[in-house]
Amino acid sequence: MPHPKWRLPLLGDLLGVSADRQIEHAVKLARQLGPIYVRKIFNQHIVFVSGADLVTELVDEERFVKHVAPTIVALRPMMADGLFTAYNDEPNLHLGYEVLRPAFSQAAMRRYHETMLDVTRQLLAHWDMGAVADVVGDMTKTTLEIIGRTGFGYSFDSFRRITPHPFVAAMIRALIHAQRSLFRPPVIGNITGWRADRRNAADIAYLNSVVDQVIESRSGAENDDMLALMLNSPLDKVNIRHQIITFLSGGHETTAGALAFALYFLAEHPEVAARARDEVDSVWGEDEPTFEQVAKLRYVRRIVDEALRLWPTAPAFAREARVDTVVGDRLRMRAGDWVVVLTAALQRDPAVWGPDADEFDPDHFSTEAVKGRPKHAFMPFGTGMRACIGRQFALHEAVLVLGMVLRRYDLRPQPDYRLRVRELLTLKPEGFFLTPVRR
């Protein structure tokens, strides 16, 4: 099977790989080695797949299931048996899905809409001050506040703070620690990394304490959000804590990154922004949008999808064989073997997306274009039972925020900025600022 040229004793294929640029390196290798290749990391061989035909087989739920890969295992000290990090046979996984599905019904989404509007108003008031906007920071504040208030009745007071809430700082440090722990050499890394481990344990303890306070403050209170559903279910309080941290971490990070990438592309492509603004003005007029009107912004939705295509904020997922099988007549897998589906490469495959696969063009998601390509060529939310439970929540939120921003501002980029991507649990632009100018 194709693999990187330079393989070192003990380290394997780690030459030239940064812990902060894993996905970028993996996508480059897919371009060089093809839609299926293998890397050796220390003593473990990992197969990466990005061809649409191969992925179509791997998403077959009868043959494959989600694999909790090392990148996810590294998050278990923080999220344990939450929906994202639970093993397939853990009881709280299936119970959690059963309990939380009603939180993402259309009726629930209608209830969340006004809160999403209110938080977006805070973002606009912040941008009305006329300063250069820290896009990633402001999108993080927006999405964290939305999930905190809609899901758990808790406000982080994000737009009243000069610096991020300590919860956010501790969460980011924990995510960085989890990512870098994957690149520790066995045994020696555990000895040399004791200071980082101690700091990480303190950060996780702080996250737990904040969430436990939220849970205690709501015990017995009447509400109809995610926390109320869990408090009135068989889930124990420790698992409820893990579920809340899962949603506060992954649930806001992914949407914040998607919004930041979309705003980057809108600032760089004023003709696309103008077309989207015309749609917003036509559909919404001067009034604040109703729940139904958000879904009518079809071109804005294409912008969100195209940003997620080029930079999927969840850039990979792993699949494990249920039975002995062969993928694409060339990859033999025994039951329990697993591979990484590299979404970030799959969604830029020129064989599927055409010669402009690396170019930003929302018309990649026109009705005709969608019908003309394989179903599984676009998978930013994962697949199967373990796909993102909050997909519709995130899409409604993203289209609403972009629509409100486009209607109010012209977006002027920093002239010398070149897109750089930061990799944590998710992807997001790094060092990206723009100037929002009132229309």
VOPAGU-2260 file (C-alpha; in pm, 1 decimal, decimal comma):
REM VOPAGU-2260
SITE   aa  ch    i         X         Y         Z
SITE  MET   A    0       0,0       0,0       0,0
SITE  PRO   A    1     135,6     351,0     -75,0
SITE  HIS   A    2     313,3     517,4     219,1
SITE  PRO   A    3     545,4     816,9     281,8
SITE  LYS   A    4     893,5     773,5     140,7
SITE  TRP   A    5    1095,2     842,3     454,2
SITE  ARG   A    6    1022,5     601,6     741,2
SITE  LEU   A    7    1233,1     621,7    1057,4
SITE  PRO   A    8    1302,8     354,6    1318,4
SITE  LEU   A    9    1073,6     385,5    1622,4
SITE  LEU   A   10     911,5     710,3    1501,0
SITE  GLY   A   11     774,7     574,2    1174,1
SITE  ASP   A   12     630,9     837,1     936,1
SITE  LEU   A   13     655,2    1135,2    1170,4
SITE  LEU   A   14     932,9    1311,4     979,0
SITE  GLY   A   15     815,7    1664,0     900,2
SITE  VAL   A   16     481,1    1624,8    1078,0
SITE  SER   A   17     377,2    1890,7    1328,8
SITE  ALA   A   18     127,0    1813,1    1604,6
SITE  ASP   A   19     -47,1    2137,4    1504,0
SITE  ARG   A   20     -64,5    2052,7    1131,6
SITE  GLN   A   21    -170,8    1687,0    1121,9
SITE  ILE   A   22    -465,0    1728,2     885,0
SITE  GLU   A   23    -277,0    1958,6     650,2
SITE  HIS   A   24      -0,9    1697,9     624,3
SITE  ALA   A   25    -247,9    1411,6     574,8
SITE  VAL   A   26    -423,3    1595,6     288,7
SITE  LYS   A   27     -89,5    1662,4     117,6
SITE  LEU   A   28      -7,6    1293,7     138,5
SITE  ALA   A   29    -346,5    1207,6     -16,8
SITE  ARG   A   30    -259,0    1431,3    -311,0
SITE  GLN   A   31      79,0    1263,2    -347,5
SITE  LEU   A   32      -4,9     899,5    -271,5
SITE  GLY   A   33    -364,9     864,7    -388,8
SITE  PRO   A   34    -703,9     793,9    -230,7
SITE  ILE   A   35    -574,3     519,2      -3,3
SITE  TYR   A   36    -241,2     509,8     179,3
SITE  VAL   A   37     -89,8     397,0     509,5
SITE  ARG   A   38     116,3     581,8     769,5
SITE  LYS   A   39     314,4     435,7    1055,3
SITE  ILE   A   40     302,4     640,9    1375,5
SITE  PHE   A   41     534,9     489,5    1634,2
SITE  ASN   A   42     429,2     121,8    1626,2
SITE  GLN   A   43      81,8     169,0    1477,9
SITE  HIS   A   44     -17,6     153,9    1111,1
SITE  ILE   A   45    -308,3     383,5    1013,0
SITE  VAL   A   46    -485,0     365,1     676,1
SITE  PHE   A   47    -622,0     690,2     527,7
SITE  VAL   A   48    -900,7     682,9     268,2
SITE  SER   A   49   -1035,8     972,7      62,4
SITE  GLY   A   50   -1176,5     833,5    -264,1
SITE  ALA   A   51   -1554,1     876,8    -301,2
SITE  ASP   A   52   -1603,0     520,0    -427,6
SITE  LEU   A   53   -1415,2     376,0    -130,1
SITE  VAL   A   54   -1595,9     602,8     117,5
SITE  THR   A   55   -1930,8     491,0     -24,8
SITE  GLU   A   56   -1845,2     139,0      91,0
SITE  LEU   A   57   -1711,7     249,9     428,4
SITE  VAL   A   58   -2033,8     429,6     524,9
SITE  ASP   A   59   -2235,7     109,1     481,3
SITE  GLU   A   60   -2371,4      54,3     832,9
SITE  GLU   A   61   -2413,8    -319,1     778,4
SITE  ARG   A   62   -2039,9    -364,1     716,8
SITE  PHE   A   63   -1889,5     -79,5     922,1
SITE  VAL   A   64   -1942,1     117,4    1240,3
SITE  LYS   A   65   -1779,4     422,9    1397,1
SITE  HIS   A   66   -1434,4     357,0    1538,5
SITE  VAL   A   67   -1320,7     557,6    1839,9
SITE  ALA   A   68    -981,7     648,2    1697,6
SITE  PRO   A   69    -677,6     757,7    1902,2
SITE  THR   A   70    -759,0    1125,7    1840,0
SITE  ILE   A   71   -1096,4    1069,9    2009,8
SITE  VAL   A   72    -960,3     842,7    2283,3
SITE  ALA   A   73    -731,6    1131,7    2379,1
SITE  LEU   A   74   -1044,3    1338,6    2454,2
SITE  ARG   A   75   -1202,0    1081,2    2686,9
SITE  PRO   A   76   -1046,5    1227,8    3004,4
SITE  MET   A   77   -1255,7    1537,0    2929,9
SITE  MET   A   78   -1571,5    1385,3    2772,9
SITE  ALA   A   79   -1564,5    1015,2    2876,2
SITE  ASP   A   80   -1888,0     847,4    2761,2
SITE  GLY   A   81   -2045,0    1155,1    2602,1
SITE  LEU   A   82   -2199,9    1108,1    2258,2
SITE  PHE   A   83   -1883,0    1192,7    2066,2
SITE  THR   A   84   -1625,2     994,7    2262,8
SITE  ALA   A   85   -1828,9     696,1    2389,4
SITE  TYR   A   86   -1738,9     347,6    2274,0
SITE  ASN   A   87   -2007,2     172,8    2070,6
SITE  ASP   A   88   -2089,7     -73,9    2348,3
SITE  GLU   A   89   -2120,8     178,1    2632,7
SITE  PRO   A   90   -2478,7     187,7    2767,7
SITE  ASN   A   91   -2490,6     567,6    2798,2
SITE  LEU   A   92   -2424,7     608,2    2426,3
SITE  HIS   A   93   -2757,9     466,8    2314,4
SITE  LEU   A   94   -2942,7     607,9    2614,0
SITE  GLY   A   95   -2793,1     950,5    2544,9
SITE  TYR   A   96   -2914,2     949,7    2184,7
SITE  GLU   A   97   -3261,3     841,9    2295,5
SITE  VAL   A   98   -3278,4    1118,2    2556,5
SITE  LEU   A   99   -3131,9    1398,9    2344,7
SITE  ARG   A  100   -3296,6    1346,5    2005,1
SITE  PRO   A  101   -3606,4    1550,8    2105,2
SITE  ALA   A  102   -3372,8    1844,9    2176,4
SITE  PHE   A  103   -3308,5    1870,5    1801,4
SITE  SER   A  104   -3664,0    1829,2    1672,9
SITE  GLN   A  105   -3822,0    2102,7    1464,0
SITE  ALA   A  106   -4035,3    2206,1    1761,8
SITE  ALA   A  107   -3720,7    2247,2    1971,9
SITE  MET   A  108   -3550,1    2442,6    1694,7
SITE  ARG   A  109   -3840,6    2687,5    1690,4
SITE  ARG   A  110   -3790,0    2746,4    2061,7
SITE  TYR   A  111   -3418,2    2810,9    2013,5
SITE  HIS   A  112   -3468,0    3059,7    1730,2
SITE  GLU   A  113   -3536,9    3365,5    1946,4
SITE  THR   A  114   -3232,0    3297,4    2164,5
SITE  MET   A  115   -3015,6    3263,6    1852,6
SITE  LEU   A  116   -3152,6    3598,1    1734,7
SITE  ASP   A  117   -3079,7    3762,9    2068,3
SITE  VAL   A  118   -2718,3    3643,0    2076,3
SITE  THR   A  119   -2670,7    3754,8    1713,6
SITE  ARG   A  120   -2797,5    4099,9    1813,8
SITE  GLN   A  121   -2519,7    4108,0    2074,0
SITE  LEU   A  122   -2265,6    4023,8    1803,9
SITE  LEU   A  123   -2397,0    4303,4    1580,8
SITE  ALA   A  124   -2392,6    4554,3    1868,0
SITE  HIS   A  125   -2030,8    4455,0    1933,6
SITE  TRP   A  126   -1939,3    4502,4    1567,6
SITE  ASP   A  127   -2128,3    4832,8    1551,5
SITE  MET   A  128   -1855,6    4977,8    1772,3
SITE  GLY   A  129   -1651,4    5001,8    1454,1
SITE  ALA   A  130   -1335,5    4819,8    1558,7
SITE  VAL   A  131   -1152,3    4562,5    1351,8
SITE  ALA   A  132   -1321,9    4230,9    1431,4
SITE  ASP   A  133   -1139,7    3926,9    1567,2
SITE  VAL   A  134   -1351,6    3690,8    1359,5
SITE  VAL   A  135   -1266,9    3359,3    1523,4
SITE  GLY   A  136   -1292,1    3508,1    1871,1
SITE  ASP   A  137   -1627,1    3671,3    1797,7
SITE  MET   A  138   -1773,1    3363,8    1629,1
SITE  THR   A  139   -1659,9    3156,3    1926,9
SITE  LYS   A  140   -1835,8    3396,5    2163,7
SITE  THR   A  141   -2150,4    3379,8    1951,3
SITE  THR   A  142   -2174,7    3002,8    1920,0
SITE  LEU   A  143   -2071,5    2934,3    2280,3
SITE  GLU   A  144   -2335,9    3175,2    2406,8
SITE  ILE   A  145   -2599,3    3018,2    2181,3
SITE  ILE   A  146   -2533,1    2659,8    2291,2
SITE  GLY   A  147   -2496,1    2762,6    2655,9
SITE  ARG   A  148   -2828,3    2946,7    2665,5
SITE  THR   A  149   -3037,8    2723,6    2438,6
SITE  GLY   A  150   -2904,2    2395,1    2570,3
SITE  PHE   A  151   -2842,2    2452,9    2936,7
SITE  GLY   A  152   -2993,3    2785,1    3038,4
SITE  TYR   A  153   -2646,3    2922,6    3113,2
SITE  SER   A  154   -2490,7    3245,4    2988,2
SITE  PHE   A  155   -2115,1    3289,7    2962,4
SITE  ASP   A  156   -2166,7    3668,8    2929,9
SITE  SER   A  157   -1940,9    3639,2    2629,1
SITE  PHE   A  158   -1986,3    3990,4    2487,3
SITE  ARG   A  159   -1946,1    4160,0    2824,4
SITE  ARG   A  160   -1599,4    4016,9    2872,2
SITE  ILE   A  161   -1273,7    4160,5    2744,0
SITE  THR   A  162   -1105,3    3820,6    2771,3
SITE  PRO   A  163   -1266,5    3480,2    2707,8
SITE  HIS   A  164   -1450,3    3304,9    2988,5
SITE  PRO   A  165   -1208,4    3088,5    3193,5
SITE  PHE   A  166   -1412,0    2785,9    3084,4
SITE  VAL   A  167   -1312,0    2854,9    2722,9
SITE  ALA   A  168    -945,1    2898,0    2809,3
SITE  ALA   A  169    -939,8    2571,3    3007,1
SITE  MET   A  170   -1124,2    2389,7    2729,1
SITE  ILE   A  171    -879,4    2507,0    2460,9
SITE  ARG   A  172    -580,5    2403,4    2670,6
SITE  ALA   A  173    -736,8    2060,7    2722,8
SITE  LEU   A  174    -794,9    2021,2    2349,3
SITE  ILE   A  175    -434,9    2119,4    2273,6
SITE  HIS   A  176    -306,4    1874,3    2534,3
SITE  ALA   A  177    -514,6    1590,9    2387,4
SITE  GLN   A  178    -384,1    1659,7    2037,5
SITE  ARG   A  179     -19,2    1683,7    2136,9
SITE  SER   A  180     -36,9    1374,0    2354,8
SITE  LEU   A  181     -75,1    1168,2    2036,1
SITE  PHE   A  182     279,4    1262,8    1935,4
SITE  ARG   A  183     445,5    1162,2    2260,3
SITE  PRO   A  184     686,7     873,1    2222,8
SITE  PRO   A  185     582,8     575,6    2436,2
SITE  VAL   A  186     716,2     562,8    2795,1
SITE  ILE   A  187     956,0     857,6    2756,7
SITE  GLY   A  188     668,3    1094,0    2675,0
SITE  ASN   A  189     485,4     998,8    2994,1
SITE  ILE   A  190     794,3    1083,2    3197,1
SITE  THR   A  191     875,2    1414,8    3030,9
SITE  GLY   A  192     513,6    1529,9    3004,7
SITE  TRP   A  193     418,5    1517,4    3372,3
SITE  ARG   A  194     389,4    1896,7    3406,3
SITE  ALA   A  195     153,4    1918,7    3110,1
SITE  ASP   A  196     -47,7    1626,1    3246,5
SITE  ARG   A  197     -84,6    1796,1    3584,1
SITE  ARG   A  198    -202,7    2120,1    3421,5
SITE  ASN   A  199    -445,3    1923,9    3204,5
SITE  ALA   A  200    -589,1    1747,0    3508,3
SITE  ALA   A  201    -647,3    2086,4    3672,0
SITE  ASP   A  202    -817,9    2219,8    3356,2
SITE  ILE   A  203   -1049,6    1918,3    3336,4
SITE  ALA   A  204   -1131,5    1950,2    3706,7
SITE  TYR   A  205   -1226,3    2313,8    3646,5
SITE  LEU   A  206   -1447,5    2224,0    3348,2
SITE  ASN   A  207   -1619,0    1962,2    3561,4
SITE  SER   A  208   -1675,3    2206,5    3846,7
SITE  VAL   A  209   -1836,6    2467,8    3622,0
SITE  VAL   A  210   -2068,3    2213,3    3462,8
SITE  ASP   A  211   -2157,1    2060,8    3800,0
SITE  GLN   A  212   -2259,6    2408,1    3920,8
SITE  VAL   A  213   -2485,0    2444,6    3616,2
SITE  ILE   A  214   -2644,7    2107,5    3686,7
SITE  GLU   A  215   -2698,3    2181,2    4056,5
SITE  SER   A  216   -2849,7    2523,3    3983,6
SITE  ARG   A  217   -3109,5    2361,0    3760,1
SITE  SER   A  218   -3208,1    2059,8    3968,2
SITE  GLY   A  219   -3584,8    2069,9    4005,6
SITE  ALA   A  220   -3626,0    2373,8    3776,1
SITE  GLU   A  221   -3885,4    2372,3    3501,3
SITE  ASN   A  222   -3750,0    2403,2    3147,3
SITE  ASP   A  223   -3759,7    2227,8    2811,3
SITE  ASP   A  224   -3398,6    2242,4    2692,9
SITE  MET   A  225   -3127,1    1974,8    2664,2
SITE  LEU   A  226   -3036,8    1990,1    3030,8
SITE  ALA   A  227   -3399,4    1948,4    3138,5
SITE  LEU   A  228   -3432,3    1642,4    2915,1
SITE  MET   A  229   -3125,7    1487,4    3074,8
SITE  LEU   A  230   -3220,9    1574,4    3432,2
SITE  ASN   A  231   -3556,2    1402,8    3379,1
SITE  SER   A  232   -3399,1    1090,6    3228,0
SITE  PRO   A  233   -3217,4     780,7    3357,3
SITE  LEU   A  234   -2879,3     942,6    3275,0
SITE  ASP   A  235   -2666,8     983,3    3588,4
SITE  LYS   A  236   -2520,2    1323,4    3677,9
SITE  VAL   A  237   -2165,4    1224,5    3586,1
SITE  ASN   A  238   -2275,5    1131,7    3234,2
SITE  ILE   A  239   -2485,1    1449,5    3211,5
SITE  ARG   A  240   -2165,3    1638,7    3288,2
SITE  HIS   A  241   -1987,2    1454,7    3006,9
SITE  GLN   A  242   -2270,5    1528,6    2763,8
SITE  ILE   A  243   -2267,7    1900,6    2850,3
SITE  ILE   A  244   -1890,0    1927,6    2806,0
SITE  THR   A  245   -1925,1    1743,8    2473,4
SITE  PHE   A  246   -2180,9    1992,8    2343,9
SITE  LEU   A  247   -2004,1    2298,5    2485,4
SITE  SER   A  248   -1671,7    2186,9    2334,2
SITE  GLY   A  249   -1750,5    2023,3    2001,0
SITE  GLY   A  250   -2090,6    2183,6    1952,9
SITE  HIS   A  251   -1970,3    2540,5    1951,6
SITE  GLU   A  252   -1619,9    2489,3    1808,7
SITE  THR   A  253   -1738,2    2334,1    1482,7
SITE  THR   A  254   -1997,0    2603,9    1406,8
SITE  ALA   A  255   -1763,7    2886,3    1506,9
SITE  GLY   A  256   -1503,5    2753,5    1264,4
SITE  ALA   A  257   -1757,6    2713,0     984,0
SITE  LEU   A  258   -1879,2    3071,8    1030,7
SITE  ALA   A  259   -1524,0    3205,2    1039,5
SITE  PHE   A  260   -1428,6    3027,2     715,8
SITE  ALA   A  261   -1751,4    3145,5     549,3
SITE  LEU   A  262   -1678,4    3506,7     650,8
SITE  TYR   A  263   -1323,7    3474,1     518,9
SITE  PHE   A  264   -1451,8    3361,9     178,2
SITE  LEU   A  265   -1723,0    3629,8     172,5
SITE  ALA   A  266   -1464,7    3899,6     245,3
SITE  GLU   A  267   -1240,6    3763,4     -30,8
SITE  HIS   A  268   -1527,3    3727,9    -281,6
SITE  PRO   A  269   -1737,3    4047,9    -272,4
SITE  GLU   A  270   -1942,2    3932,3    -573,6
SITE  VAL   A  271   -2060,8    3631,3    -373,9
SITE  ALA   A  272   -2135,4    3852,5     -73,1
SITE  ALA   A  273   -2338,8    4087,5    -294,2
SITE  ARG   A  274   -2544,5    3800,7    -435,5
SITE  ALA   A  275   -2607,7    3663,2     -87,9
SITE  ARG   A  276   -2702,2    4007,9      44,5
SITE  ASP   A  277   -2954,4    4052,2    -234,4
SITE  GLU   A  278   -3113,8    3723,2    -130,4
SITE  VAL   A  279   -3128,9    3830,3     233,7
SITE  ASP   A  280   -3285,3    4166,2     144,7
SITE  SER   A  281   -3536,8    3999,3     -82,7
SITE  VAL   A  282   -3643,1    3723,0     157,1
SITE  TRP   A  283   -3619,7    3899,7     492,9
SITE  GLY   A  284   -3679,3    4263,1     405,1
SITE  GLU   A  285   -3608,2    4495,5     696,7
SITE  ASP   A  286   -3768,3    4280,2     965,4
SITE  GLU   A  287   -3592,9    4026,9    1181,9
SITE  PRO   A  288   -3625,0    3680,6    1029,1
SITE  THR   A  289   -3877,5    3427,1    1143,8
SITE  PHE   A  290   -3779,8    3065,0    1193,2
SITE  GLU   A  291   -3923,9    2973,2     851,3
SITE  GLN   A  292   -3744,0    3256,4     671,2
SITE  VAL   A  293   -3399,7    3132,7     770,4
SITE  ALA   A  294   -3444,4    2813,9     566,2
SITE  LYS   A  295   -3540,4    3023,7     261,9
SITE  LEU   A  296   -3187,2    3164,2     229,9
SITE  ARG   A  297   -3080,9    2892,0     -10,8
SITE  TYR   A  298   -2779,4    3073,1    -154,5
SITE  VAL   A  299   -2649,6    3159,9     193,7
SITE  ARG   A  300   -2685,4    2792,0     279,7
SITE  ARG   A  301   -2471,9    2710,3     -26,8
SITE  ILE   A  302   -2204,9    2942,6     112,3
SITE  VAL   A  303   -2206,2    2754,1     442,0
SITE  ASP   A  304   -2184,2    2420,3     259,7
SITE  GLU   A  305   -1901,5    2540,7      36,7
SITE  ALA   A  306   -1703,2    2668,3     335,1
SITE  LEU   A  307   -1754,2    2328,7     501,2
SITE  ARG   A  308   -1649,3    2153,2     181,3
SITE  LEU   A  309   -1317,2    2334,6     155,0
SITE  TRP   A  310   -1248,4    2338,4     527,7
SITE  PRO   A  311   -1462,5    2078,1     707,2
SITE  THR   A  312   -1432,2    2178,6    1070,2
SITE  ALA   A  313   -1452,7    1809,4    1161,8
SITE  PRO   A  314   -1194,3    1699,6     902,2
SITE  ALA   A  315   -1194,2    1319,3     944,9
SITE  PHE   A  316   -1375,5    1025,4    1100,4
SITE  ALA   A  317   -1284,7     660,6    1151,9
SITE  ARG   A  318   -1471,0     345,2    1044,2
SITE  GLU   A  319   -1432,2      -4,6    1186,1
SITE  ALA   A  320   -1518,0    -328,8    1007,6
SITE  ARG   A  321   -1800,4    -527,8    1167,0
SITE  VAL   A  322   -1702,6    -839,7     969,7
SITE  ASP   A  323   -1417,8    -956,3     748,2
SITE  THR   A  324   -1452,5    -765,0     423,1
SITE  VAL   A  325   -1271,6    -612,4     122,7
SITE  VAL   A  326   -1300,1    -244,4      25,6
SITE  GLY   A  327   -1253,2    -143,0    -335,6
SITE  ASP   A  328   -1110,9    -484,3    -427,6
SITE  ARG   A  329    -779,6    -383,5    -270,1
SITE  LEU   A  330    -814,4    -320,6     103,0
SITE  ARG   A  331    -865,1    -638,1     304,3
SITE  MET   A  332   -1007,2    -574,4     649,5
SITE  ARG   A  333   -1069,8    -819,5     928,9
SITE  ALA   A  334   -1344,1    -756,4    1183,6
SITE  GLY   A  335   -1214,3    -485,5    1417,7
SITE  ASP   A  336    -972,9    -329,8    1164,8
SITE  TRP   A  337   -1027,9      42,3    1111,9
SITE  VAL   A  338    -942,3     323,9     870,6
SITE  VAL   A  339    -957,4     702,8     873,2
SITE  VAL   A  340   -1191,4     869,4     623,0
SITE  LEU   A  341   -1010,4    1193,3     541,1
SITE  THR   A  342   -1303,3    1425,7     473,8
SITE  ALA   A  343   -1073,0    1720,8     412,9
SITE  ALA   A  344    -925,0    1540,2     108,8
SITE  LEU   A  345   -1246,6    1367,0      -4,6
SITE  GLN   A  346   -1421,4    1702,1     -46,7
SITE  ARG   A  347   -1144,3    1842,0    -267,2
SITE  ASP   A  348   -1107,6    1544,0    -498,4
SITE  PRO   A  349   -1082,5    1684,7    -855,0
SITE  ALA   A  350   -1221,5    1358,2    -993,3
SITE  VAL   A  351   -1550,9    1441,3    -821,0
SITE  TRP   A  352   -1552,3    1818,5    -780,5
SITE  GLY   A  353   -1385,1    1912,4   -1108,3
SITE  PRO   A  354   -1071,1    2109,3   -1193,3
SITE  ASP   A  355   -1179,8    2394,4    -964,1
SITE  ALA   A  356   -1203,6    2165,8    -660,1
SITE  ASP   A  357    -976,4    2395,8    -457,0
SITE  GLU   A  358   -1169,8    2710,5    -550,8
SITE  PHE   A  359   -1450,4    2869,4    -350,0
SITE  ASP   A  360   -1772,1    2858,4    -552,6
SITE  PRO   A  361   -2112,3    2818,7    -381,2
SITE  ASP   A  362   -2253,5    2691,9    -710,7
SITE  HIS   A  363   -2079,2    2365,0    -634,7
SITE  PHE   A  364   -2403,1    2315,2    -439,6
SITE  SER   A  365   -2651,4    2411,6    -707,3
SITE  THR   A  366   -2928,8    2157,0    -752,0
SITE  GLU   A  367   -2779,3    2033,2   -1079,3
SITE  ALA   A  368   -2429,2    1998,4    -933,7
SITE  VAL   A  369   -2552,3    1803,9    -630,7
SITE  LYS   A  370   -2744,4    1560,2    -849,8
SITE  GLY   A  371   -2439,9    1501,4   -1068,3
SITE  ARG   A  372   -2194,7    1371,2    -808,4
SITE  PRO   A  373   -2175,2    1077,8    -567,5
SITE  LYS   A  374   -2390,2    1104,9    -256,7
SITE  HIS   A  375   -2100,5    1051,2     -19,0
SITE  ALA   A  376   -1858,7    1305,5    -164,9
SITE  PHE   A  377   -1965,0    1564,3      95,4
SITE  MET   A  378   -1964,2    1446,4     457,4
SITE  PRO   A  379   -1881,8    1727,8     701,3
SITE  PHE   A  380   -2115,1    1586,8     968,6
SITE  GLY   A  381   -1996,7    1225,0     967,9
SITE  THR   A  382   -2221,2     930,8     891,7
SITE  GLY   A  383   -2456,6     672,0    1033,4
SITE  MET   A  384   -2600,7     656,3    1382,4
SITE  ARG   A  385   -2296,2     842,4    1517,9
SITE  ALA   A  386   -2330,4    1135,8    1275,9
SITE  CYS   A  387   -2357,9    1482,2    1429,4
SITE  ILE   A  388   -2684,2    1494,2    1624,2
SITE  GLY   A  389   -2685,9    1875,1    1612,9
SITE  ARG   A  390   -2651,7    1915,7    1235,9
SITE  GLN   A  391   -2979,6    2106,0    1183,5
SITE  PHE   A  392   -2912,1    2319,6    1489,9
SITE  ALA   A  393   -2571,1    2420,2    1352,8
SITE  LEU   A  394   -2698,7    2491,8    1001,1
SITE  HIS   A  395   -2990,0    2707,5    1123,1
SITE  GLU   A  396   -2751,4    2896,2    1350,3
SITE  ALA   A  397   -2490,3    2950,5    1077,4
SITE  VAL   A  398   -2736,4    3069,9     811,0
SITE  LEU   A  399   -2907,6    3301,6    1060,5
SITE  VAL   A  400   -2581,0    3462,2    1174,8
SITE  LEU   A  401   -2445,8    3503,1     819,6
SITE  GLY   A  402   -2775,3    3650,6     699,2
SITE  MET   A  403   -2783,2    3905,8     981,8
SITE  VAL   A  404   -2418,2    4000,2     924,1
SITE  LEU   A  405   -2454,8    4033,9     545,8
SITE  ARG   A  406   -2763,5    4251,4     573,9
SITE  ARG   A  407   -2586,7    4492,3     808,3
SITE  TYR   A  408   -2224,4    4513,2     690,3
SITE  ASP   A  409   -1981,8    4524,9     405,2
SITE  LEU   A  410   -1690,6    4297,3     497,1
SITE  ARG   A  411   -1343,7    4438,8     433,7
SITE  PRO   A  412   -1051,8    4195,9     471,2
SITE  GLN   A  413    -707,2    4278,5     602,6
SITE  PRO   A  414    -506,7    4340,1     282,2
SITE  ASP   A  415    -201,7    4129,0     369,6
SITE  TYR   A  416    -377,3    3833,1     528,6
SITE  ARG   A  417    -323,3    3486,1     385,0
SITE  LEU   A  418    -538,2    3205,4     518,8
SITE  ARG   A  419    -372,1    2993,7     785,3
SITE  VAL   A  420    -558,8    2711,9     955,5
SITE  ARG   A  421    -535,1    2616,6    1321,0
SITE  GLU   A  422    -600,8    2255,3    1413,1
SITE  LEU   A  423    -745,3    2158,8    1751,0
SITE  LEU   A  424   -1044,9    1930,7    1790,7
SITE  THR   A  425   -1170,7    2122,2    1486,7
SITE  LEU   A  426   -1029,8    2347,8    1214,8
SITE  LYS   A  427   -1055,9    2726,5    1217,0
SITE  PRO   A  428    -875,3    3022,2    1057,1
SITE  GLU   A  429    -581,0    3157,5    1249,7
SITE  GLY   A  430    -510,3    3528,8    1292,9
SITE  PHE   A  431    -809,5    3629,9    1079,3
SITE  PHE   A  432    -946,2    3982,7    1126,4
SITE  LEU   A  433   -1177,8    4191,1     910,9
SITE  THR   A  434   -1345,6    4531,3     927,6
SITE  PRO   A  435   -1728,6    4526,4     928,7
SITE  VAL   A  436   -1855,4    4851,9     776,8
SITE  ARG   A  437   -2220,1    4948,8     828,9
SITE  ARG   A  438   -2411,6    4961,9     501,7
